[in-house]
Amino acid sequence: MPIYPDKSEPFNCAICHRAQPPRWESPQLTARAPLCWHCEQDFGTGPYGDANPDRRVIKQMSALISAIEIDAYRIKIGEGPLYG
């Protein structure tokens, strides 16, 4: 059984900039800084809904990398960044 970290202080998601957490959620689905649960699942690579704390950190890092890649490509082709 995984031991979940304490609930984080309120923060804004680094990708979508929405305030987190918007409401109470279960410990395994709680958003952890710097990303909200939705951006972590949409942009990150790995199985959906994985509750393992170590794999969630890896998924958060891959999600941040994906968002940076998208913004870099948009800047390269002359459009404005979406997430930055």
Buried (B, 14 or more C-beta within 10 A) or exposed (E): EEEEEEEEEEBEBBBBEEEBBEEEEEEBEBBBBBBBBBBBBBBBEBEEEBEEEEEBEBBBEBBBEBBBEBBEEBEEEEEEEEBE
